[in-house]
C-alpha cells in the first residue's frame, strides 16, 4: 500500500530527469550516422542544366562541401554571403543540394544573390536529403577525396563555424 503513494512521485521524478537531459542536448550537434562512412550516392539533374546530372561520384578525388539549401529558407539566405565569399576566395568545390524547392525560384535566388556552387543538384522530392539524414535546411557536409563524409554542420554556416571547425578540417583533409 505504501508503494502506491510514492508511484506518482517516482514517475514525476523520472519525467523531470528525462526533460532535464533533453534540455541539455545541443540541437546543432546532431550526430550523423554518415560521418565516417561513404556519402550516400545520388545522381540528380542539375538545377541550371536539367539534361545534365551530378552526384558524389563526379567529385571523387576532391575534398568538397555538400550544402543543402532552398530559396524558401530564411537561414539559407543568412549563410549565403559566406558561401559566395568562399567560392570566390578558395578553390573548394561547393555542391548545392536544392531541397524540395521550385527550380525557377531557386534559379532566380541564385541570379539575385550570387551562385557559389560548382554545381547544384535539384532534389525535388527531398529523397536525397532524407538519405543524408537532413532534418532541415541549411545543412552542410564535408566530404573527403575518397567520398567519405567527415563532418556535418546543422544550420547556417557562420564565419566562426567556418574558421573554428570546417577550415581546419579541410586543411587536414587536403594535406
C-alpha positions in Angstrom: 0.0 0.0 0.0 2.9 2.4 0.8 4.4 1.8 -2.6 1.3 3.2 -4.4 1.6 6.5 -2.7 5.2 7.0 -4.0 4.5 5.8 -7.5 3.3 9.2 -8.8 6.3 11.0 -7.3 8.6 8.4 -8.8 7.0 8.8 -12.2 7.2 12.6 -11.9 10.9 12.4 -10.9 11.7 10.2 -13.9 9.9 12.6 -16.3 11.8 15.5 -14.8 15.1 13.7 -15.3 14.3 13.0 -18.9 13.2 16.6 -19.6 16.4 17.9 -17.9 18.5 15.6 -20.1 16.7 16.7 -23.2 17.2 20.4 -22.4 21.0 19.7 -22.1 21.2 18.4 -25.7 22.7 20.7 -28.4 20.5 20.5 -31.5 23.3 21.9 -33.7 25.4 18.9 -32.8 23.1 16.2 -34.1 25.0 13.1 -34.6 25.0 11.8 -38.2 25.2 8.1 -39.0 27.0 9.1 -42.2 30.1 10.7 -40.6 33.0 8.3 -41.2 31.1 6.4 -43.9 30.8 6.8 -47.6 28.5 9.6 -48.7 25.1 8.3 -49.9 25.2 8.1 -53.7 22.9 10.0 -55.9 22.5 11.2 -59.5 20.3 14.2 -59.8 19.5 16.7 -62.6 21.5 20.0 -62.3 19.4 22.9 -61.4 20.8 25.1 -64.2 21.0 22.4 -66.8 18.4 19.7 -66.2 19.6 17.5 -69.0 22.9 17.1 -67.1 23.3 15.2 -63.9 25.6 15.5 -60.8 26.5 13.1 -58.0 29.2 12.4 -55.5 31.0 10.1 -58.0 31.7 13.2 -60.1 33.8 14.7 -57.3 35.8 11.5 -56.4 39.4 12.6 -55.7 38.4 16.0 -54.4 37.5 17.4 -51.0 34.2 19.1 -51.3 31.2 20.5 -49.4 27.6 19.5 -50.0 25.4 22.4 -48.9 21.7 21.6 -48.6 19.6 24.8 -49.2 16.3 26.1 -50.5 15.1 29.5 -51.8 12.2 29.4 -49.2 14.7 29.0 -46.3 15.5 32.2 -44.3 18.6 30.8 -42.6 19.9 29.8 -46.1 19.8 33.5 -47.0 21.8 34.2 -43.8 24.6 31.9 -44.7 24.7 32.6 -48.5 27.1 35.6 -48.5 29.7 33.4 -46.7 29.3 30.7 -49.3 29.7 33.3 -52.1 32.8 34.6 -50.5 34.3 31.1 -50.0 33.6 30.3 -53.7 35.4 33.5 -54.7 38.4 33.1 -52.3 39.0 29.3 -52.2 39.4 26.5 -54.7 36.9 24.4 -52.7 34.1 22.8 -54.7 30.8 23.5 -53.1 27.9 21.5 -54.4 24.4 22.7 -53.7 21.6 20.3 -53.0 18.5 22.4 -53.7 16.0 20.7 -51.3 12.2 20.5 -52.1 12.2 23.7 -54.0 10.7 25.2 -57.1 13.5 25.2 -59.7 12.5 28.6 -61.1 12.5 30.2 -57.6 15.9 28.6 -56.9 17.4 29.8 -60.2 16.1 33.4 -59.5 17.5 33.3 -56.0 21.0 32.4 -57.3 20.8 35.0 -60.0 19.9 37.7 -57.4 22.2 36.6 -54.6 25.1 35.0 -56.5 25.9 31.4 -57.3 28.6 29.9 -55.1 28.1 26.4 -56.3 30.3 24.2 -58.5 27.0 22.6 -59.4 23.6 22.5 -57.9 21.6 19.2 -57.8 17.8 19.5 -57.8 16.3 17.3 -55.0 12.7 18.0 -55.9 11.2 15.3 -53.7 13.7 15.5 -50.9 14.7 11.9 -51.2 18.5 12.6 -51.3 18.1 14.9 -48.3 16.4 12.1 -46.5 19.3 9.7 -47.4 21.7 12.2 -45.9 19.6 12.5 -42.7 18.8 16.1 -43.3 16.5 17.5 -40.5 16.1 20.9 -42.1 17.9 23.4 -44.3 20.6 24.5 -44.3 22.9 21.7 -43.6 26.5 21.3 -44.8 28.6 18.1 -45.2 32.3 17.9 -45.7 33.2 15.0 -48.0 36.8 13.8 -48.4 38.7 12.7 -51.5 37.5 9.1 -51.0 33.8 10.1 -50.9 33.6 9.7 -47.1 31.5 12.1 -45.0 33.9 13.7 -42.5 31.7 16.4 -40.9 28.1 17.6 -40.7 27.1 21.1 -39.8 23.5 21.7 -39.0 22.1 25.2 -39.5 23.6 28.2 -41.3 27.4 28.3 -41.8 28.8 31.2 -39.9 32.3 32.7 -40.0 33.0 31.2 -36.6 31.9 27.7 -37.6 34.0 28.1 -40.8 37.2 29.2 -39.0 36.8 27.0 -35.9 35.6 23.7 -37.4 35.4 23.4 -41.1 38.5 25.3 -42.4 40.9 23.3 -40.0 39.3 20.0 -41.1 39.6 21.0 -44.8 43.3 21.9 -44.3 43.8 18.5 -42.7 41.9 16.6 -45.5 43.7 18.5 -48.3 47.2 18.0 -46.9 
